[in-house]
Amino acid sequence: MLWFNSLLLITAAFAANDVVCSPAQVPLQVKSLKPKQLHGRFLHITDMHPDPYYRPQTSQSRACHRKKPKNKRKESKYYGTPYSKCDSPFRLTNHTLDFLKENWANEIDFVIWTGDNARHDNDRKLPRTPSEIFELNRAVASEMQKVFSSRGIPVVPSLGNNDVWPHNILSPGPNSITNEFASIWGAFIPFPYLQVFQRGAYYTVEVIPDEVAVVSLNTMYFYDSNKVVAGCPFKEPNDPGNLQIDWLEVQLEEYRSRGMQVWISGHVPPSPGNYFPECYVRYVELALRFQDTILGHLYGHMNVDHFFFLESGDLNIYPKADSEVRKDEAPTPANEGGLYKTLMKEFSALPKSPKMTDYAVVNVAPAVVPNPYLPAFRIFSYNITNSRGDYRLATSKRKHGHPRGDKGNKTVHCKTEEYQDTWRCHLDQPWFSDPDSPSRSNKQWSPLGYAQYYIPELGKANETHPPNFELEYLTYQVESLHPRDTEQEFVYPVPVRHLPQDLREPGLKKSKYCPYRMEDLTIPSWIRLARQLTKEKRRKLRKKFRRYMFVGGEEE
């Protein structure tokens, strides 16, 4: 009876908000997804967490589901409750997708959508069910299809840790969850990858055919909270994490041979605090080996706006146990001092003249759900104006960077029982790195920057005054917002009408919206920003970075 009542409530809630179930879905062929005209922009959206039980004016301590609190400040809000533990009402998720439909759907080339489209399991009186999770995902997928896919815009979703039941747990596929999502996302997954998806819930899409692909990884097989997988051990080749990394390696080799560029996307970001140690090592090695092919790494899950680096030092062997050495270096809020202090420590350890081959950058986007901060999404821009050029695909053997602590001798340690059957002792492929590749220097397909939008007055919105998405900040230099060649609008990184009034006129030298002043989003630019954030004289910049991380709130 509980399952039946839950399903009725979900269906009724979506119907009340003009959301319909997904129609019969026919897999789209990759070639049919090419936009008529490239705009040089894409959307990254993550962690919507719609909640069919959300009710305004109920208690935050009861997940905003029931009972009016004595203290009005602890009462849930009409469009969502910022800085709380409550999930998103359908009003908020629908408002977000409506805003994107009206303002951005005709301005972007593809969508990277990194998971968690069901509510958290945070109410013991209303436990989640598989049917509820699937129904929520199906309804959101239907809306994404109507807003974007219907316009020929590729949508690349990823599986989140709250999109599975039980929470955080996904056994090796094929299973009922991978089969169900193969149906739910049938309109997004290219037909040739359906069988692979049913096995492991990962796939790839050529969002710009023969030029740019997006790989959607199933991070549940890397996530150390998933206790039904082994975590990529060297001696278990059929572990689902190892199978996925093997598959990813083949995809990257194929795309590299075709001269293509690739975005890597998924839900849980790769860090020592999130991934099984052996999965993390394999991921880092691939990220650095294919630095000339991978444009960047985009993730969600953390609900915190930040970036961090994957480093060659992560592949070293240390005399002390890895967990002991790396624990205080992992970019995860579980560390003492919190995520912000951990990142500042990481950034301050960067050398003055770092070897660019030793780094890859992971970008983690804030969430739509106002749990625990404010709703947000990102619009990235990328270079479509430069000629492609024939940058060479060079090879270079691995050169270890600056390990923290005392690096051990692999020749010695890999003969010991402790290390001989670990991936660190068996990853010896040559690395592909080129300073002229799009991840390292600005050329065609290089990421240029992003504009982040949020709802600062969410708690004040009501039936008569809906919330407004506003520009929070830009990574760009102010001058780049008004390029000289304006014969076609798509050369603008952000359409002028989407800018605040004081940014719409050319000639500005600085703006509060552009604190980072990044030339682009290549690896050297991210390293430059990280180093600036740790300089004593850049306190104001550091203060802004922290405010953006938690969207004006306090670190959880």
C-alpha positions in Angstrom: 0.0 0.0 0.0 2.9 2.4 0.8 4.4 1.8 -2.7 1.0 2.4 -4.3 0.4 5.6 -2.4 3.9 6.9 -3.2 3.4 6.2 -6.9 0.1 8.0 -6.9 1.6 11.0 -5.1 4.5 11.2 -7.5 2.2 11.0 -10.5 -0.3 13.5 -9.1 2.5 15.9 -8.2 4.0 15.8 -11.6 0.6 16.2 -13.2 -0.1 19.2 -11.1 3.1 20.8 -12.4 2.5 20.0 -16.0 5.1 17.3 -16.1 4.2 14.1 -18.1 5.7 10.7 -18.2 8.2 10.0 -21.0 6.8 8.8 -24.3 8.0 5.7 -26.0 11.7 6.4 -26.6 13.6 5.5 -29.8 17.4 5.6 -29.5 18.9 8.4 -31.5 21.8 7.8 -33.8 24.9 9.8 -33.1 25.0 11.5 -36.4 21.5 12.9 -36.1 22.5 15.0 -33.0 24.7 17.5 -34.7 23.4 21.0 -34.1 22.5 23.1 -37.2 24.9 25.8 -36.0 27.5 25.6 -33.2 27.1 28.3 -30.5 30.2 27.4 -28.6 28.4 26.8 -25.4 27.1 23.9 -23.3 25.1 23.5 -20.0 26.3 21.6 -17.0 23.5 20.8 -14.6 23.5 18.5 -11.6 21.8 17.2 -8.4 18.2 18.3 -8.9 16.8 16.0 -6.2 13.0 16.5 -6.8 10.9 15.6 -3.8 7.2 14.6 -4.3 6.5 14.9 -0.6 7.8 18.5 -0.2 5.3 20.8 1.4 5.6 24.6 2.1 5.2 25.7 5.7 6.3 22.4 7.1 9.2 21.6 9.5 12.8 21.5 8.1 13.6 19.0 10.7 11.1 16.6 9.1 12.6 17.0 5.6 10.0 19.7 4.8 7.4 16.9 4.6 5.0 17.6 7.5 4.2 19.4 10.8 4.3 23.1 11.1 7.3 24.2 13.3 6.9 26.4 16.3 9.7 28.6 15.0 8.7 30.2 11.7 12.4 30.5 10.7 12.5 26.7 10.6 9.5 26.6 8.2 9.9 25.3 4.6 9.5 27.9 1.8 7.3 27.9 -1.2 9.9 27.3 -4.0 12.5 25.5 -1.8 14.3 26.1 1.4 17.9 27.4 1.1 20.6 26.3 3.4 18.6 23.4 4.7 18.5 19.6 4.6 15.4 19.6 2.4 15.2 18.6 -1.2 13.7 20.4 -4.2 9.9 20.9 -4.6 8.7 20.3 -8.1 8.1 24.0 -8.4 11.8 24.6 -8.2 12.9 21.8 -10.6 10.2 22.8 -13.1 11.1 26.5 -12.7 14.7 25.7 -13.4 13.9 23.7 -16.6 11.4 26.4 -17.7 14.1 29.0 -17.3 16.6 27.0 -19.3 14.0 26.4 -22.0 13.1 30.1 -22.4 16.6 31.5 -22.0 19.3 28.9 -23.0 17.8 26.0 -25.0 18.5 27.9 -28.3 22.0 29.1 -27.2 23.8 25.8 -26.4 25.2 22.8 -28.3 24.9 20.0 -25.7 24.0 19.3 -22.1 26.1 17.5 -19.5 23.8 16.3 -16.7 25.6 14.6 -13.8 22.9 12.8 -11.8 20.9 12.6 -8.6 17.3 13.1 -9.9 15.6 11.4 -6.9 15.2 12.7 -3.3 17.5 11.8 -0.5 16.5 9.0 1.8 16.3 11.3 4.8 12.8 10.5 6.2 12.3 7.3 8.0 8.5 7.7 7.9 8.6 7.9 4.1 11.4 5.5 2.9 12.3 5.6 -0.8 11.3 2.8 -3.1 12.8 1.6 -6.4 9.5 2.6 -8.2 9.6 6.1 -6.8 13.3 6.6 -7.8 12.6 5.3 -11.4 9.5 7.4 -11.7 11.2 10.6 -10.6 14.1 9.9 -13.0 11.7 9.1 -15.9 9.8 12.3 -15.3 12.9 14.5 -15.2 14.3 12.7 -18.3 11.1 13.4 -20.1 11.4 17.1 -19.4 15.1 17.2 -20.5 14.0 15.5 -23.7 11.3 18.0 -24.4 13.5 21.0 -23.5 16.7 19.9 -25.3 16.6 16.7 -27.3 13.6 17.9 -29.2 15.8 20.7 -30.5 18.5 18.3 -31.6 20.7 19.1 -28.6 22.5 16.0 -27.2 21.9 15.4 -23.5 24.4 13.2 -21.6 23.1 12.0 -18.2 25.1 10.2 -15.6 23.9 7.9 -12.8 24.0 9.4 -9.3 24.4 7.7 -5.9 20.8 8.7 -5.1 19.4 7.3 -8.4 19.9 3.7 -7.2 18.3 1.6 -4.5 19.5 1.1 -1.9 21.2 4.4 -1.6 24.9 4.2 -2.7 24.6 0.5 -3.6 24.9 -0.8 -7.2 25.9 -4.4 -7.9 27.6 -5.5 -11.2 25.3 -5.4 -14.2 23.3 -6.3 -16.1 20.7 -5.8 -13.3 17.3 -4.3 -12.8 18.7 -0.8 -12.3 20.9 -0.7 -15.4 18.1 -2.2 -17.5 15.6 0.4 -16.2 17.9 3.3 -16.9 18.6 1.9 -20.4 14.8 2.5 -20.9 14.6 5.8 -19.1 17.5 7.3 -21.0 16.8 5.5 -24.3 16.5 8.9 -26.1 20.0 9.9 -24.9 22.1 6.8 -25.2 23.4 6.1 -28.8 22.1 2.7 -29.9 25.5 1.1 -30.3 26.2 1.6 -26.6 22.9 0.2 -25.2 24.4 -3.3 -24.5 27.5 -1.7 -22.8 25.1 0.5 -20.8 23.1 -2.4 -19.6 26.2 -4.1 -18.3 27.7 -1.1 -16.5 25.6 2.1 -17.0 28.4 4.0 -18.9 28.5 5.1 -22.5 29.8 7.9 -24.7 28.1 10.4 -27.1 29.7 12.3 -30.0 28.1 15.6 -29.2 29.9 17.2 -32.2 30.3 14.2 -34.5 33.9 13.4 -35.4 35.1 16.3 -33.3 34.0 16.2 -29.6 32.7 13.4 -27.4 31.4 13.3 -23.9 32.0 10.2 -21.8 29.4 9.4 -19.1 31.0 7.3 -16.4 29.1 5.2 -13.8 31.0 6.4 -10.7 29.1 4.0 -8.5 31.7 1.3 -9.4 34.5 3.6 -8.2 32.7 5.1 -5.1 34.0 3.6 -1.9 30.5 3.8 -0.3 29.4 1.1 -2.7 30.1 -2.0 -0.6 29.0 -4.6 -3.1 32.0 -4.1 -5.5 35.7 -4.8 -4.9 37.2 -1.5 -5.8 39.3 -2.2 -8.9 41.8 -4.6 -7.4 44.7 -5.6 -9.7 44.1 -9.3 -9.4 40.3 -9.1 -10.2 40.0 -8.0 -13.8 36.3 -8.7 -13.9 35.6 -6.3 -11.1 33.1 -3.7 -12.6 35.4 -0.8 -11.8 38.2 -2.4 -13.7 36.0 -3.3 -16.6 34.8 0.3 -16.8 38.4 1.7 -16.7 39.4 -0.9 -19.4 36.4 0.3 -21.5 37.3 4.0 -20.9 40.9 3.3 -22.0 39.7 1.8 -25.3 37.4 4.8 -25.9 40.2 7.3 -25.3 42.5 5.4 -27.6 39.9 5.3 -30.3 39.0 9.0 -30.0 42.7 10.0 -29.9 43.4 8.0 -33.1 40.6 9.9 -34.8 42.0 13.3 -33.6 38.9 14.0 -31.4 38.6 15.7 -28.1 36.7 14.4 -25.0 35.0 15.6 -21.9 34.8 13.1 -19.0 31.7 13.4 -16.9 30.1 11.6 -14.0 28.4 12.0 -10.6 31.0 11.4 -7.8 34.2 13.3 -8.5 37.5 11.4 -8.5 39.4 12.0 -5.3 41.2 9.8 -2.7 38.3 10.6 -0.3 35.6 9.4 -2.7 37.1 6.6 -4.7 38.5 3.2 -3.8 42.3 3.7 -3.8 42.9 1.4 -6.7 40.1 2.9 -8.8 41.5 6.3 -8.1 45.0 5.4 -9.2 43.7 4.0 -12.5 41.6 7.0 -13.1 44.5 9.4 -12.5 46.8 7.5 -14.7 44.3 7.6 -17.6 43.6 11.3 -17.0 47.3 12.1 -17.3 48.1 9.6 -20.0 45.5 11.1 -22.3 46.0 14.8 -21.4 46.2 15.7 -25.1 42.7 14.2 -25.7 40.7 15.0 -22.6 39.4 18.6 -22.4 38.3 18.3 -18.8 36.5 16.4 -16.1 33.0 17.5 -15.0 31.3 16.2 -11.8 28.5 16.9 -9.3 27.6 15.2 -6.0 29.4 17.5 -3.6 26.9 20.4 -3.9 29.9 22.7 -3.5 31.4 24.9 -6.2 35.1 24.0 -6.5 38.0 22.6 -8.5 41.0 20.5 -7.7 43.9 18.7 -9.4 44.7 15.1 -10.2 48.5 14.9 -9.9 51.3 12.5 -11.0 52.3 12.3 -7.4 49.2 10.3 -6.7 50.8 7.4 -8.7 53.9 7.3 -6.5 54.6 4.8 -3.8 55.3 6.1 -0.3 57.2 4.3 2.4 54.3 4.9 4.8 50.8 3.4 4.1 49.1 5.3 1.3 46.0 6.0 3.4 48.1 7.5 6.1 50.1 9.7 3.7 47.2 10.8 1.5 44.4 11.2 4.0 45.2 14.9 4.8 45.6 15.7 1.1 42.3 14.3 -0.3 40.0 17.1 -1.5 37.0 16.0 0.5 35.0 17.7 3.3 35.6 14.7 5.5 39.1 16.1 6.2 39.9 18.0 9.3 39.4 21.7 8.7 36.9 21.2 5.9 37.1 21.3 2.1 38.1 24.9 1.8 41.2 24.6 4.0 42.1 21.3 2.3 42.0 23.0 -1.1 44.1 26.0 0.1 46.6 23.5 1.4 46.7 21.6 -1.9 47.0 24.9 -3.9 49.8 26.2 -1.7 51.8 23.0 -2.3 51.9 23.7 -6.1 55.5 24.4 -7.3 56.5 27.7 -8.7 57.2 26.2 -12.1 55.0 23.1 -12.3 55.3 20.6 -15.1 51.9 20.8 -16.9 52.1 17.1 -17.8 51.7 16.3 -14.1 48.2 17.7 -13.8 44.6 17.4 -14.8 41.8 19.6 -13.5 38.4 18.4 -12.1 35.5 20.9 -12.0 32.7 20.2 -9.5 29.5 22.2 -10.1 27.0 23.4 -7.5 23.6 21.8 -7.4 20.1 22.7 -8.3 18.8 21.4 -5.0 19.0 24.0 -2.2 20.5 21.4 0.2 22.5 22.9 1.8 23.1 26.0 -0.4 21.4 27.8 -3.3 20.2 26.5 -6.7 22.8 27.0 -9.5 23.8 25.8 -12.9 26.7 26.6 -15.3 26.9 27.6 -18.9 30.4 26.8 -20.4 31.8 28.3 -23.5 34.4 26.7 -25.8 36.5 27.8 -28.8 34.8 27.3 -32.1 36.4 30.2 -34.0 40.0 29.1 -34.3 41.1 26.9 -37.1 41.7 23.4 -36.0 45.4 23.3 -36.7 47.5 20.1 -36.9 48.9 20.0 -33.4 51.0 16.9 -33.1 50.0 14.0 -30.9 53.4 13.5 -29.2 54.3 10.8 -26.7 56.4 11.1 -23.6 57.3 8.7 -20.9 56.0 9.4 -17.5 57.8 11.9 -15.3 56.8 11.9 -11.8 56.1 15.3 -10.3 56.4 16.6 -6.7 55.1 13.9 -4.3 54.2 14.9 -0.8 56.2 13.1 1.8 59.1 10.9 0.9 58.7 9.0 -2.4 59.6 5.4 -2.3 61.6 3.5 -4.9 59.2 1.5 -7.1 61.9 -0.9 -8.2 62.3 -1.9 -4.6 58.8 -1.6 -3.3 57.1 -3.3 -6.2 58.9 -6.5 -5.2 57.3 -6.5 -1.8 54.1 -8.3 -1.0 52.4 -5.0 0.0 52.7 -3.4 -3.4 53.5 -6.1 -6.0 49.8 -6.6 -6.8 48.7 -3.0 -6.9 48.1 -0.9 -9.9 50.9 1.6 -9.1 53.3 -1.2 -10.0 51.7 -2.1 -13.3 50.9 1.2 -15.0 53.8 1.9 -17.4 52.2 3.0 -20.6 53.7 6.1 -22.3 51.9 9.4 -21.7 50.5 11.5 -24.5 51.1 15.1 -23.9 51.4 18.2 -26.1 51.6 21.8 -25.0 49.6 22.7 -28.2 46.7 20.4 -27.3 43.3 22.1 -26.5 43.6 21.2 -22.8 46.9 23.1 -22.5 46.5 26.1 -24.9 43.6 28.0 -26.4 42.6 26.6 -29.8 39.6 25.0 -31.3 37.5 23.0 -28.7 39.4 24.5 -25.8 37.2 25.4 -22.8 37.1 29.2 -22.5 35.1 29.9 -19.3 31.7 29.6 -17.7 28.9 31.8 -16.4 27.3 30.6 -13.2 23.7 31.4 -12.4 21.9 31.1 -9.1 18.8 32.2 -7.2 19.9 34.5 -4.4 16.3 35.3 -3.1 14.9 31.8 -3.2 13.5 31.9 0.4 11.5 35.1 -0.5 9.8 33.6 -3.5 6.0 32.8 -3.3 2.9 32.2 -5.4 2.8 35.7 -6.7 6.6 36.3 -6.9 8.5 33.5 -8.5 12.3 33.3 -8.0 14.7 34.8 -10.5 18.0 33.2 -11.7 20.7 35.8 -11.7 24.4 35.8 -12.7 26.5 34.9 -9.7 30.0 35.2 -11.4 32.0 34.7 -14.5 35.4 33.2 -14.9 36.2 35.4 -17.9 38.2 38.6 -18.3 35.8 41.5 -18.7 37.3 42.4 -22.1 36.4 39.0 -23.5 32.7 39.5 -23.0 32.6 41.8 -26.0 34.9 40.4 -28.7 35.7 42.5 -31.7 34.4 40.2 -34.4 30.7 40.4 -33.8 29.3 39.5 -37.1 27.6 36.5 -35.6 26.2 36.4 -32.1 27.7 33.0 -31.2 31.2 34.5 -30.9 30.1 36.0 -27.6 30.9 33.7 -24.7 27.7 34.9 -23.0 24.9 36.4 -25.1 24.7 40.1 -24.1 21.1 39.9 -23.1 22.0 37.4 -20.3 24.5 39.8 -18.8 23.7 42.3 -16.0 23.1 45.8 -17.3 26.5 47.1 -16.2 28.2 44.4 -18.3 26.3 45.0 -21.5 28.4 47.9 -22.8 32.0 47.3 -24.0 34.9 49.1 -22.6 34.9 47.9 -18.9 38.3 47.1 -17.4 37.0 45.2 -14.3 33.8 44.1 -12.7 32.7 42.4 -9.5 31.3 39.6 -11.7 34.7 38.8 -13.0 37.0 38.2 -10.1 39.1 35.4 -11.6 40.0 37.1 -14.9 40.9 33.8 -16.5 42.1 33.8 -20.1 40.6 30.4 -20.6 40.0 27.1 -18.7 43.1 25.3 -19.8 45.3 23.5 -17.3 47.8 26.4 -17.1 45.0 28.9 -16.3 43.7 26.7 -13.5 47.1 26.3 -12.0 47.6 30.1 -12.2 44.3 30.7 -10.4 45.1 28.2 -7.7 48.5 29.9 -7.1 46.8 33.3 -6.9 44.3 32.1 -4.3 47.1 31.3 -1.9 49.0 34.6 -2.1 48.8 36.7 1.0 48.0 39.8 -1.0 45.0 38.1 -2.7 42.8 37.9 0.4 39.8 39.5 -1.4 40.0 36.9 -4.2 40.3 34.1 -1.7 37.3 35.5 0.2 35.2 35.5 -3.0 36.3 32.0 -3.9 35.1 30.8 -0.5 31.8 32.6 -0.8 31.2 31.0 -4.2 32.1 27.6 -2.9 29.2 27.6 -0.5 27.0 30.1 -2.4 26.9 32.5 0.4 26.4 29.9 3.1 28.6 28.2 5.7 30.6 25.1 5.0 28.8 21.9 6.0 
